[in-house]
Amino acid sequence: MRQLLLLTTAFLLNAVTSFAAEISPERFDSAGIKGTLFLCGGGRLPDEVRDAFVEAGGGEKCRLVIIPTATVGEESDALQEGAEIAELWRVRSPASIEILHTRDRAVANDPKFSEPLKTATAVWFAGGRQSQIAGAYSGTVVEQELRNLLDRGGVVGGTSAGAACMSRVMIVRGKIHETPGLGLLPGAIVDQHFLARDRRDRLMEALAAHPALVGVGIDEGTALIVRGRELKCLGDSSVHLCLGVCGPHPPLERVLKSGDVSDLTMFRRGALARTEPPFPPTEIAAPVVPTGALVIVGGGGMSKEIVERFIELAGGVDAPIVVLPTANPEPDANEGRFFERAGAKNVKSLTARGKTEVETPETLEVLRQAKGVWFGGGRQWRFVDAYENTQAVELFHDVLKRGGVIGGSSAGATIQGDYLVRGSPLGNTDMMALGYERGFAFLPGTAIDQHFSQRKRFGDMTRVVERHPQLLGIGLDEATAIIVRGSVAEVMGAHRVHFYDRAKPAVDERDYESVAPGGKYELKKREVIDAD
C-alpha cells in the first residue's frame, strides 16, 4: 500500500507540474515538441499515413514498439490485437517490431518493463479505450521513456484512443477524464472520430472548461502530424483546430485538409491570449516617447544619413550599440556591419533566441550597457518568440529611459509598435494574426507596417484601424524612416510615411495622410505639423 501511495503521489505531482507548464506562456517552448507525433482519428488508416509514420521512425531502420493496452477485453485480447497490428506494420519492413503491454501501474513503473522503449525509434498505440492507456502509463516510467524517445528524434503515434491519450486533458465518454493522459502534445485536448461521430459540441464543451487549451479534432482516416511547431494534416478527411468560448471571444475553428499546415505555437498563444483582457484595450496610451528616441525604417535599404542619425542618437561612434538579427531564420552575427562602416566602434550582435540563452548574465549585461539597440529585418514573430517574457524586453525599454535609441527596419520597424501587424508564423499576409498581436510598444498606441507603397499595402492598414479605431496606423515606404522624439515623428529618406487616424474623414477616398521627407507629424494630436 505504501508503494502504491508513493507512486500515486508522484503521478499526481507530475501531472500538475506538466499541466502548469502547458498553460503558462513563460514556460512553454515556442519551438514546439521534440520528435514527431502522428495522431490519427480512427477508422481505416490510409497507406500514405502508414508509410509516413514508418519513414519518420527511420524507414528500414525503424524499431517499432506496439502498445495495444487500449484494446477492449482481457489481457489475452490485447496481446492478440497487438499481434494482428504488428502484421499490418510488418509489410512495411521495419527493422524490428515488439509488443509492450500491461495494465498494472507497478509494472509500468518497473524500468525492466520499458526496456524496449530505450532502443525504439517509433511507438504505436492501438485504439480502444484511452482511459486504459492513461490508467496504466500516465506519470510512469513508460511515459518518461516515451518523452525520451521524442527527445532523441523518434516518433510516437496512435489511432482513435491512441491519439486521444496524447493530450494531458482527456475526453472519455463525453466528459473530462479524472486521470490525465500522457501529455505528449502540450497545450491541447485531442478528440477523435471528429466528423464521423459529430463530436464538435463535446470538444467545445471541454474547451469551455479549459479555455487556455487548443482543441484538436481529428476525423477518421486522417492524421495530424506534429513536428516541432508544425501541424500538418494527412489523409482522407480533415483536422479541426478549435478555441472555445472565453469571455467576449466566440468559438473559433480552423479546418486543415490533407496537405495543409498550421502552427502549434500560434494556436497555443491564441488560446492563452483569449483568457486575458482584450487587446488592444479601448483606451490606449498616447504615442509618446518621453525620453530617448526611435528610428523606425520601412525596409528596402537605408541611406547613410539614417544610419548616421541612429549613431548620433546613441551617443556617437563610441557608444555601445547592440544589433539583434533574431528575426531571420538563421541569425547572422555580421548583420550590424553597416554601423561599423558608418564609423561605429562598439557594435555587438546578439543571436540568442531561447529564453535560457537570452537571459545569460553576459547577454543581459550587454543590454544593460547599450545606448542603442537595432532590430533587424526578417519575420517579426521571431522577435516575440525570442524575447517575450524575458528580462530582455524590460532592458530594451530601459535603453529609452536612459536617453538612448531603439531602431529597426522592416520587421524591426513593426515590432516597435504596440499592436503587431503581419505577426503570423504562417506568412506575412495576415495583418491580425492569432496569438501574435502584441508588439514591444516602444511607440505606444500604434500599429506599424513597412514596404508600404512598394507592396501596395494601403488597404491592409485600413482593415486594422477599422477593427481597432483607437490605434494610430503608420505605414512606412521603403528606404524611409521616422525619427521619433517625444510625440513628434520626423520623416527621413527616399519616399513617404502614411498616417491612419480613423477619427478623420477620408479625403478624395484616401483614409490616411502622407508626409514627405523633411516633414513632421504630431503623433499625440494626430496631425501633420510640417508637410515639407
N, C-alpha and C positions, 0 to 999 in steps of 0.2 A: 504493500500500500504506500509505503514511504517513497519507493522508487517511482511509482505511478504519479504520486503527488508532485514530486520534483520535475518529472517530465511534463506534466500538465502546466505547472507554473512557468517553466521555461518556454513552453509552447505559446502561452498567452502573452508573456513579455515580448517574445519575438514578434508576434502578430501586431501588438500595439505599436512597437517601435517601427516596424516596417510600414504600417499604415500611416503613422505620423510623417514619415519621410515621403510618402506618396502625395500627401496633400499640402506639404509645406513648400512654397516657392523657393525658400532658402536652402532646401535640402535635396531637391531632385535634380538630376543631371540633365541639362538641356541636350546633351549628345544622345540621349535615349538609352536603349538597352545595349548590353554586350551580347554577342552571338546573334542567333536568329530564332524567331518563333514562327510556327505555322499553326494558325488557329482555323480549324475547319468546321463548318456549320452543320455537319451531319449529312445523311443521305449518301448517294454514290459519290465517291471521291474521283474526280477526273484524273486521267493519266498524266496530264501536264502538271498537276499538283504533286502527284507521287514522284514524278521524275525530278521536279524542282526540289522536293524535300531530300531525296537521296543525294542529289548533286550538292546541296547545301551541307550535307553531312560528310562530304568527301568523295562522292561517286563510288568508284570501285574500292576505295579505301574506307568506305563508310562502315563504322562499327555500331550497329543498331541494337538498342535495347527496347523491347516492347513491354509496356506495363498495362496489363488487362484488368486492373483492380476494380474499375467501374462496372465490369460485367455483372448483370443481374443474375443471382443464383448462388450456388455453393462454390467452395474453393475449386472443386474439380471443374465447374463450369467456366470459371475464369481462366484456368490453365488450358482448357480445351479451346476457348476463344483466343487465347494468346497464340496457340499453335496454329490455328487457322489464319490469323492475321499475319503470322510470320511467313506463311506460304505465299500470301499476296505480295509481300515485300521481297521475297526471295527471288522472284523473276527479274528483279532489277539488279541482281548480282552485287549486293553489298559484300564487304569482306567478311562480316560475321553478323549473326543475329542471336540475341539471348532474350529470354523471358524473365521478368522480375515481378514477383507478386507476393504481397502479404496484406492482411487486413489488421494485423497486430502492430500497434504503435511501438511496443517494446522491441519487436523485431526490426521495424523500420529505423529505430534508433541504434541498432547494432551496426557498427562500421563494416563488419564482415558481410552483412546482407547487401549493402550498397556497393560492394567491391566492383561489380560490373560497370557501374556508372563512372568509376575513376578513369577508365580507358575508353569509354564510349565517345563517339563523335555525334551521335544522334539518339534521341529518345522519342518514342511514340506512345501516347496514351490512347487507349481504346475508349469507345463510347459506352454509355450505360448510365450510371448514377454518379454524378460529380461529388455527392456527399460522401461516397465511399472512398474516393481519392483523397478528399480533404481529411476525412477521419483517420485515414491510415498514415498520410505522409506530411500534412501541413505542419510546419515547425519542427520537423525531424531532421535527422542526418540525411535522409533521402532528399528532402528539399534543398539542403545545403549543397549536396553533390550535384543537383540539377543546376544550381546557380554557378557552381564551379565549372560545370560543362559549358555554360553560356560564356563565362568569363574567358575561357580558352578558345572561344570562337565556334563552339558547337551549335547544334540546332535541337530545339525541343518542339514537338508538335503534338497535336491531338485532334480528335474529331468529336463533335457533339459534347458529351460530358468532359471529354479530354481537352476541349477548348474552354469550356465554361470554368474549369478548375484553375485556369491560368491567372485569373484576377484574384485579388485578395478578398474583396467583397463579392459574394457569390449568390446567384439566384437559384433556389431549389423549390420546385412546385409553386412558382409564382411569388415566393417570399424570400427576403434576405435570410440566408442560412446562418445559424448561430456559430458554426465552425468556419473560420476563414479559409479561403482557397490558398493556392500556392504563391500567388502574388508575383509571378514571373513577368506579367505585363503590368507595370505600375500605373497607378492613377486611373484605373479603368474598372468597369463592370462589363463582363462578357456575357452575351446571350446568344444562343444558337437556334437553328431551325427558324430563323427570324421571320421571314415572309411566309414560309410554308405553314407555320403554326400561328401566324398573326400575333407576334409577341411584342409589338411596338409599345402597347399600353403598359405591359408589365415592366419593360425596361425603363420607361419614363417614370413609372411609379417608384422604382428603385432609385432613380436619379433624383427624384424629388426629396428622397430621404438622405441622399449623399450628393448634394449639388456640386461639390468640388471635384467629382469624378467624371470621366468621359464614358458614355455608353457605347459599346461596340456590339452591334447586332449583325450576325453573320448568317446568311441564308444557306440552305442546303446546296451541296455540290460546289461550294465556294470556299476559298481560303483567304484569310488575311495574313500576309507575310509581313512580319515586323523585323526590320534590320536597322539597328541604330535608332534613329528617329523616323525613318521612312516607313510609311504604311502603304502596302501595295495589295490590291485585290487581284486574285487569280481564280478563274473557274467559270462556272456556268451562270451564276446569278450575281448577287451584289453584297456589298458590305455597307452598313449604315453607321455613321459616326454621329452620336447624339449628345446634346446637352439638355439638361432638364429645366423645368421652370424654376427660376430663382429670383425672388423679389420682383422687380419690374420686367425682368427678362423672360420672354416667351421661350418655349422649347425650340431647339434648333436641330436640324438633321441635314447631314451631307451624305450623298449616296455615291459610292465608288463602284463602277463597273469593272469588269476584268481588264487589267492593264492600267487602270487609274491609280494614281499615287496621292498620298496626303502626308501630313506631318504630325507625329505624335506630340511633340513638344508644343506646337501651336495649339492643339486642342486641349492639352493639359493646362496651358497658360490661360486659354479662353475660359475653361471651366472655373479656374480659381478667380479670374477677374470678375466673373458674374456674382461671386459671393461678397465682393467688396462694394463700396459706394460707387454709383455710376460715374464714369469718366468719359469726357471731361465734365466737371461739375457745371451747373448752370452759372454760378458766379465764379469767374476765373481771375487769377492775378493779372495785373496790368503788365504789358510787355516792356518792362523797365530793367536795365542792368545798373544797379546803384553804384557799384564800384567795378573797376576793370573794364574790359572791352571784349566784344565778339567780332570775329572776322568770318563771315558766312558766304561761301563761294558756290556758284551754281554748277561746278564741274566743267569738263571740257577744256582744262588748262587754265593757267593764271598768268597775268602779266607780272613783270619784275616789280612793278610798283606795289602790287598787292602783297607779294612776299615780303618786300622791304617794310611795308606798313606793319605787318604782323610782327616782324623782328623788332621794330621800333616800339610797338605797344608792349612787347615782352620786357623791354628794358635795354635793348641794344644788342650788339653782336656777342657780348659775353654772357648774356642772360641764359639760364638753363631752360632749354626747350625740349619737351617730350613729344615724340611722334607715335601715334597709335595706328598701325596698319591693320588693325584687327578685323576690319570689315571684308578683307579679301579672303578667298578660300584658303590660300596659303600666305600668311602674313610675311611680308618682305622687310627685313630689318634695314634695307637700304632705301626705303620709301622716302625718308626725310632728307635725302641728299640735296634736294633743291634749296633747302635752307643753308646748307654749307656752301653751296655755290654762290649764294647771295651774301656770304660773309659771316654767317652764324658760326660760333666756335665751340658751342657747348650743347650739342644735339644728341639725344639718346632715343632709340626706338625700343618700345616695349611690345613684344609679340605674344605675351602670355594671354591665354584665353580661358583656362579653367580657374575656378574660384581659388583653389589652393595656390596655383602659380601666381594669380593676380594679387593675392594677399601675402606674399612673402615679405619679410621685413625689408629686404633690399628694394623690391618694387615699390612698396609704399613710401619708403624714404625718398626715392627718386621723385615721386609725385609730390611729396611734401616740399621739396626744394624747387619745384618747377615754377617758372614765371610765365611760361607759355605751354599750352597743350594743343596739339594738332590732331584732329580726327581725319584719317584718310578716306579714300573712296572705296566702293565695293557695295555690300548689302548691309543696310543699317540694322537689321535684326541681329547680325553677329555682334554688334556693339552691346545690344541688350543682353544677349546670352552671356557675353564675357563679363560684364561689369555690374549688371543689376544685382542688388542685394549683396554687394561687396563694399568694403570701405573706400574703394576707388571713386565711386560716384561722389561721395562727400568731399573727397580730396580734389576732385575736378572743380567743384563749386568753391572750394577754398582758394583755388588759384584766382578766381574773380574777386573774392573777398579781400585778398591782399594786394589787389590792384593789377593783377596780371591779365593775360589774354587767352581766350579759348577760340580756336578756329577750326575750320574743316571745309572740305569740298565734296560735292555730290552727296554720298551717304553721310559724310562727315558734316554736311550742312543740315540735313534733315534731322539728325539725332539731336541737334541743338534746340529744336522746338519743344514745346510742351506736348502737343499731340503728334504722334509719329505717323507719317503717311508712308505708303508703299512698304510696310513692315513685314509682309508675308514671306516666309521662307520658300513658298511655292512659286514665286515670281514677283516681278516688280509692277504689276498692273493693278493690284488690289490696293486702293487708297486707304481703306479702313479695315485692316487685317485683324482677324480673330486672335486675341491674345497678345498682339504686338501693337498696341495703340499708345503707349506711353514713351515719350522721348525723355531726354535728361533735363529738359526745361531750363536750360541756360537762358533762353529767351522765353519767359512765361507767356501763357495766353496765346500762343501762336502755333500754326501748322506750316511747315516749311517744305517746299518742293524745289527741285532743281532740273537742269536741262530743259527749261520751261518752254520757251518759244521754239527751240530747235526740235523738240519732240512733240510739239502741239499738245501741251498738257493743260490748256486753259480750262476746258470743261471738267477735267479731273478735280481741280481745286474748287470749282463751282459746286460739285456734289458734296465735297467735305463741308463747306461753310453752309450749305443748305441743311445738312444733317446737324451741324453744330454751329449755329449762327453766332455764338459767343466768341468763337475763335477769330483771330486775325490771320487770314491766309496770306502767305508770302511765296511768290514764285520767282525764282532766280534764273535768268538766262545763263547760258554757258559763258565762261571766261568773265563773269560779272560777280561782284561781291557787294555786300552791305557791311559797313563798319558801324557797329552799334555801341554807343556810349550813352549812358542814361536812357532816355526814351527816344533818342534821335538815331535814325539809320541813314548813313551817308552812302550813296551809290558810287562804286568804282568799277572800272573795267571796260569791256568792249560793247556791252549791249544794255539791257534794261532789267528792272526789277518791277514786279507786278503785285499790288497790294489789294486784298479782297476784304471788304468790310460789308457784311450782309445787311447792315443797317442803312446803307446808302442805296438809293435807286440806281438802276442801270442807266448809263448814258450811251446813246447810239448802240444799244444792245450789248454794251460792254459792262460787265459787273465788277470791274476792277479798275484801279488807277495805276498807270505806268510812270516810272521815274527813270530818267536817263542818267548816265554817268555825270557826276558832279552835283546831282540833285539830292534832296534830303526829304525824309518822311518822318513825321512825328508819330511815333508808334502808339503812345498812350492816348493822344487825341484822335488818332486815325485820320490824319490829314497831311497832304503834301504841303511842305513849308518852303521848298525851293525846288522847282522842277528843272532848273538849269536851262 
